[in-house]
């Protein structure tokens, strides 16, 4: 199960913070982020939280180097929390988009 990096709504008028989804309560200070299971992010997005991919159709998945997606598609991005770096899959290897270096 991938995780999704989410940011809370900027104020209470945009949605609840904390929020309870599927029996789990999430809370996060404005300006910070939290990682949530992908199946909870849909409810959070509908309540003012922001998926940091910036696109509701694309999940900003996050995890350790060991938990990178096993079968990524070309162009897929992943925030590697071990490296503290968002990387992209070029069809053959994961790369740092800023330098092009394999990671």
TATAWO-V288221 format. One record per residue. N is the residue number from 1. RES is the residue in three letters. PSI is psi in whole degrees, -180 to 180 (* if undefined). OMEGA is omega in whole degrees, 0 to 359 (* if undefined). Layout:
N	RES	PSI	OMEGA
N	RES	PSI	OMEGA
//
This chain:
1	UNK	119	178
2	UNK	156	173
3	UNK	157	180
4	UNK	133	179
5	UNK	123	184
6	UNK	148	174
7	UNK	143	182
8	UNK	164	176
9	UNK	150	183
10	UNK	-26	177
11	UNK	169	185
12	UNK	-21	178
13	UNK	-23	181
14	UNK	-17	181
15	UNK	167	185
16	UNK	142	172
17	UNK	105	14
18	UNK	167	178
19	UNK	142	177
20	UNK	126	181
21	UNK	126	178
22	UNK	39	177
23	UNK	-2	178
24	UNK	135	179
25	UNK	129	179
26	UNK	140	176
27	UNK	144	183
28	UNK	138	178
29	UNK	145	175
30	UNK	134	183
31	UNK	-8	177
32	UNK	175	178
33	UNK	161	173
34	UNK	157	177
35	UNK	129	183
36	UNK	156	176
37	UNK	145	184
38	UNK	-33	183
39	UNK	-14	176
40	UNK	-22	186
41	UNK	-29	181
42	UNK	-45	179
43	UNK	-42	180
44	UNK	-43	178
45	UNK	-39	180
46	UNK	-14	181
47	UNK	27	172
48	UNK	-7	177
49	UNK	154	184
50	UNK	127	172
51	UNK	121	187
52	UNK	1	171
53	UNK	-19	180
54	UNK	3	183
55	UNK	118	184
56	UNK	-23	181
57	UNK	-15	182
58	UNK	124	179
59	UNK	134	173
60	UNK	80	183
61	UNK	152	185
62	UNK	150	177
63	UNK	-173	180
64	UNK	169	176
65	UNK	-41	181
66	UNK	-21	183
67	UNK	19	175
68	UNK	149	180
69	UNK	137	183
70	UNK	-36	182
71	UNK	66	183
72	UNK	154	175
73	UNK	155	181
74	UNK	131	181
75	UNK	-9	180
76	UNK	141	177
77	UNK	158	182
78	UNK	132	175
79	UNK	110	180
80	UNK	106	183
81	UNK	-24	177
82	UNK	-44	180
83	UNK	-12	187
84	UNK	53	186
85	UNK	134	173
86	UNK	125	185
87	UNK	163	181
88	UNK	144	179
89	UNK	126	183
90	UNK	8	182
91	UNK	-20	179
92	UNK	-36	183
93	UNK	160	175
94	UNK	138	182
95	UNK	151	171
96	UNK	115	184
97	UNK	-27	182
98	UNK	-35	184
99	UNK	-19	184
100	UNK	-4	181
101	UNK	142	175
102	UNK	139	179
103	UNK	*	*
//
